[in-house]
């Protein structure tokens, strides 16, 4: 048979799925490797989706989504971010991943470079590679609390650089960009005439710090604006299987957005759209309950890791902890998590799933039950304190928790 295209043959294995699928085939495994919210969906959300089917409203919707849902996304964004966004700039997408593909399809030509975080969510690089673009990874170093540094990004910019990807709160790190740093990153993009794709999947979950969208510092003048904002209801409302999110575009691109949307997916399934409308406009108990649960889990997990002297980055957002297991991973954390699953029955995502700087680290998902989370973490081998209570070289004292 003919060969697949080279850019498809070269797409790497997603190491998160690799370890998670191994865990799903391991009887009794504790799965802490995937970010799947574990709460039942609110009844009013389910009923809205079922009512759509009952009235046989199963035809095409407008490319950009049903008007009421676009307005609901815009209203939430205005309320939470203080940005005057109209519904005409909101495009309902088939989950945040399709939104990222949508944005990159608009912005990248073959050979263009896109700056993505390292560590960062793996599909940033995977998706851009599928579009014949070149992902260039900007470093997030442990000794800088895994925050981007302007100078590190700027030295990677070339005449071929087109897009800067930002992700706050971060998956896998749980790190949150401050208002000042967010403003300076937008200024950097403006200086070098770059687009920004801002992945804000976890915007509803921050702890003692605000979520700041880069769109707050963008221009509202057509031709000068540069920020695309990717949103999802998968994490905020647990609608992972309904595949529903939104991409907010800069002003003046509406016709191009419609054209590309038609080519990629035409429109999102109508039952998912009506369920999403109910989630956004109905009672918000699910979100507040989830927020409290994730914070409780973060604190419980932090106590276990502290007791074991395992360094970790204190999560300011999302629902993950980023922990340093270099004392046992032997320079190959991908292999170590497979061995640990086989020997101890617990699955974590290896840090190398998110980039080279993740070597030695694991991502711990905090979205399941507290008791199971604690039990899984109790099985981790601790770090030997013997006579040394200092943070390892890979972490500064204000990041390492001993």
N, C-alpha and C positions, 0 to 999 in steps of 0.2 A: 504494500500500500504506500501511497505518497507520504513524505515526512510532514510533520507539523511545522509550522513556522518557527524559526529559530528563537524568536523572542518568547514564544510559549514554552518551548523545550527548556529554556533557561530559568523559568519561574521556579524559585526554591520552594521546598516543602514548608508549610506553615507549622512551626514547631509547637505552637499552642495546640493546634488540632492533633498533631502527632501524639503528644503525651495524653491529651484528653481522651482520644479514641482508644488508646491503650488502657486507660483507666476504666472506661466504660465496658471493656472486655475483661476487667479484673473483678471477680466477685467480692463484694463488700468493700470496695475501694472508697476512700474519702477523696472526693474530687474538688481540689482547691486550685485548679488550673484554668478555669474558664469563668468569665464574668456573666453568669446567668442569674438574674434576680429570681429568688425562690418563693415569692409570695403569690397567692392566688390573685387573679385579676379582679378588680372591682366589678360587681354585677352590672352596674349601669353601662360599663364599657362593653361587656360581652353582649348585653341586650341590644345595644346600638348596632353592633355588627350583625347580629341575628335578624334584627328588624329590617335591615337593608336587604337581606336575602329574602325575608318573608314577603316584602312588597315587590320582589323581583326587580330591584334597582341594580341591575347587573350589566348595564350597558357601559360604553366608554364614558369617561368623564372628560372635562377639558384637560389638555396636556398638563397644565400647571396644578390641577387639583380642583376640588369643589370649592366655590368661592368662600363658603362659611369656614372651611378648614384653613384656607389661606389667611383669612382675617384672624382666626383664633391663634395661629402661629405668630402672626405679626403683633397681635395684642400682647401675647406672653413676652415676646422679645422686647417690646416697648416697655412693658412693666418691669421686667427683670434687668434690663440693660440701659434704660434711659436713652434709647436710640429711636429716632422718629422714622420707623420703617412702615411703609404702606404694604397692603396685601399684594399689590401688583409686583412686588419684588420677591415674593415668596413662591417657591416651587416645591410642591409636595413630591417626595421621592420615595423610592422603594427601599427605605432604610438608609442609614448614614453612609454605608459603603457605596451604594449606588449614587448618593449625593457627591461623594468624593470623586467617583469615576466621572460623573457629570461635569463637575468643575474642572477636572484635569483635561477632559475632552475639549472643553472650551478654550483652555489656556495654553496647552502644550502642543508643539509641532515636533516631528521626529528630530532627535538630536538636541532638543532643548534640555536645560538642566533645571531640576527642581530640588530645593533644599529641604531635607526631611530630618527630623531629630534622631539622634543615636544616643541612648535608647529611645525608640519610638514605636508606634504601632506598625506591625510589619506590612500591612497593605498599603501604606503610604508609598513605599518603594515598589511593591509588587504591581500596584495599579499603574503607576507612572511608567514602569518598564513595559507593561502590556501596550501602552500607548506610544512606544518607541521613544520615550523620553529617557533622560539619564538622571536617576536619583543620586544626589550628592548629600552625604550624611554630615550634618553639623553636630559637634560633640556636646554632650551634657555630662560634665565630669563630676565624679563623687566629691572632689575637694572644693567644688563650687555648689554643693547641695543640689546637683543635677539641674541647675538653672542655666539657660542659654546665656552666653556672653556675646555682646555685640561684636567685639573684635574677632572672635572665633568665626562667626557667621560671615562677617564682612570680608575676611581674607579668602573665603571660598567662592565669592561672587566673581563671575567671569562675564564676558559679553554674551554668553549663551544662557545665563541664568534668567529664568522667567518667573519662578514662583517660590515663595517661602511658605512652608507649612508650619503652623503653630498648633499646639494641642494643650489646652488648659481647661480644666484639670487634666493631668496627664495619665494616659494609659500607656505604660505600666506603672509609672512612678508615684502617682498620687500627688505630684507637685503642682503648685498653682502659681501662675505668673502674677506678679504684683502690678498695680496700676502704673507705676513709674516704668517698669521694664516693658510692659505691654505698649505703652506710649512710645518708648524708644525703638521698639521693634517695628512699629508702624512707620516711624520716622525713617528708619533704615530702609524699609521697603520703598518709601517715597523718594528717598535720596537716589536709589539705584533703579527706580522705575520698575519695581517688581509687583506682581500680584501677591496677595496673601490668601491662602485657604486656611481658615480657622476651624479646627475640629473641636466642637464644644459639646460632645456627647454627654459629658458628666457635669454640665453646668448647674444642675440642681443640687449637687452634692459637694459642698465645701464646708469646712469645719473651722470656725473662728476667723476665717479670712473671706473676703468677698470674691465672687467670680467677676472678672473684668473682661468684657469682650473687646477684641481689637476694633470692632465696628464703631465703638464709642469714639475713636480717634480718627476715623476715616472721613473723607470729604463726602458731602451729599450732592456734589456737582457732577453731572454726567461727564464722563471723560477724565475726571480726576480721581474718582473713587476707585479703590483697588481691593477691597476685602470681600471675599465670599465666606459666608458663615454656614457651617454644616451642623445641623441639629438632628436629634433622633428622639423618638419616644420609647425606644427599646430599653434604655436604662432608666429614664425618668419614671416611666409607668409600667415597666416590665413587659412591654409589647414586642418582645424579641421576635416571635414567630409571625407577627402580623406585618413585619417589614414596612415600617412607616417612619418617615422623617421629613425634613425640609432643608432646602438649600436657599439661603437668602443672598441675592445677587446685588452688585452695585447698580445704581440707576442707569438707565439708558440701554440695557442689554436684553430687554424683554423679548424682542423678536428672535434674536439669536438663541435665547434660552428655549423658546418654544420649538424652534427648528431642531435643536439638538435633543431635546426631550423626546420628540416624536421619533427620532432615529434610535434612541437608546431603549425606551420602554413604553412609549406612547402615553400611558397614564398608569397610575397605581390602582390596584383593585379597590372597587368602591366599598365593600364591607370594611376593609381596613381603614379607609378614610373616615367613614362614619363612626367607627370605634374610636379613632384618634380624636375626632371632634368631641365626642362625649368625654374622653379623658381630659382634654384641655379645658373644657367649659364646665365640667361637672365638679363634684366634691373632690378636694385635693388631699383627702385623708391618706391615700396610698403613698403619696410623695413624702408627707411628713412622717409617716410610720417608717418608710424605707430609710429616710435620712437618719432617724433616731437609731434604727437597727444597725445600720452600717457604722455609725459612730461607736455604738456599744461594741461591735465586733472589732473595730480598729483598736479600741482601748484594751479589750480582752487579749487580742493577739499581741499587742505591744507588751503587755505584762509577761506573757509566756516567753517572748523573745528576750526581754530584759533579763528574766531569770536564767536563761540559757546563755547569756552574754553574746547573743547573736546581734551584730550591728544591723540597723535598718533605717530607712528614711521615714520619718514620721509623716504620715499621709495628711495633707491639708485638704484633699479633695478626692473624688472618685471613690471606688471601693476596692482598693488594692493596697497591699504593703509590699515594699521592695526590700528584700533582705539579702545580706551578704553571707553566702555559704562557702566562700572560698577556702575556709579551713578544712573542708572535706571534699570539695568538688574536683580537686586534682587538676584544675586547668581545663576541664571539659564538663561544664555544668549540664549540657544537653545529655550526655551519657549518664551523668550522676542522677538526674531526675528519673531516668528509666530504671536504673538500679534501685533507687530508693522506693519507687512504686512497687517493684517486684519484691523487695525485701520487707517493706513496712506498710504497703497498702495505701499510700498517700500520694496524690499527684499534685505537683506544682508546675507552673510554666517556667521553663528555663530562661534566664536572662538573655541568652543569645538569640532567642526568638525575636528580640527587639533591637538587636544591633550588637556590634563587637564590644562596646563598652559594658554590655550586660554579662560578659563572661564572669562566672563566679557568683552571680546573683540569681535569685528566684523571685517570681511574682506570685504573691499569695492573694487569692480572691477572697473577699470578706463578705460576700453576698449571701451565703448559706446560713445554716443554723449555728448558733453560738457554740453549743456543746460539741458539735462535730468539728468545728473550726479549732477549738481548743484541743480536742483529742488529737487531731492531725498534727498540730504544731508541737504538742508534747512529745511526739515521736521523733522530732528533729534532733540530730546530734548537736549538743551545745559546744561552745568554744571553751577551751581550757583557760581558766583565769590565772593559773598558777604563777603567782608573783608578778603578773602583768595586767594592770587594770586600765591600760591605755587603749585608745581607739586604734584599730589597724590603720596602716598607712593609706588604705583606700578611702578612708573617711575622716573628715575633720571631727573634732569633738562635738560640735553643735549638731552634727548629723548622726554620728554613731550613738546608739543607746546601749549602755553597758549594764 
